[in-house]
Amino acid sequence: VAVPSHALRAMESLMEEVILEYGLIRQIIVQPDMRGAYVQLVRQMNELVGQVGGTTDLEDAANENAVWSIEFWASKSSRDEALARDTVAALIEKLQGLILEVATEGQIQLPKLD
C-alpha cells in the first residue's frame, strides 16, 4: 500500500481531535483510470462530515485500480447520520458510480481510551 504523507497526517489529526469508536476497512476496486477521481471525491466528502469521522484512502501499490479505504467514526450512528446528509449522499452516489467492486470489507474494533 502506498501511503501519501498528507493522508497519514490527516488521519493522525482526526484521531487526535475525535474519540473514535467505530471503523471499517475495505479494498475497493474502481473503474480503470478513475482512482484519482475516487480519492478526490472522498476528500470532498470528508470536508462535509466534519468532526464525527471520515475516510482515509490509500492507493494499493499492487493494483492501480484499487484503493484501501479506512473509515474512522465516533460511532456507527454518527456514521449513518453523516452519510445520510443530502450533500454527502450526493457524493456517495458519484463514488458508487466509480466502484466496480468491494473486494474486501471488515469492521475495525477500536480500543476504548481510559
Secondary structure, DSSP 8 states (H G I E B T S, - for coil): -B--HHHHHHHHHHHHHS---EEEEEEEEESTT-HHHHHHHHHHHHHHHGGGEEEEEEE-TT-TTEEEEEEEES-HHHHHHHHHSHHHHHHHHHHHHHEEEEEEEEEEE-----
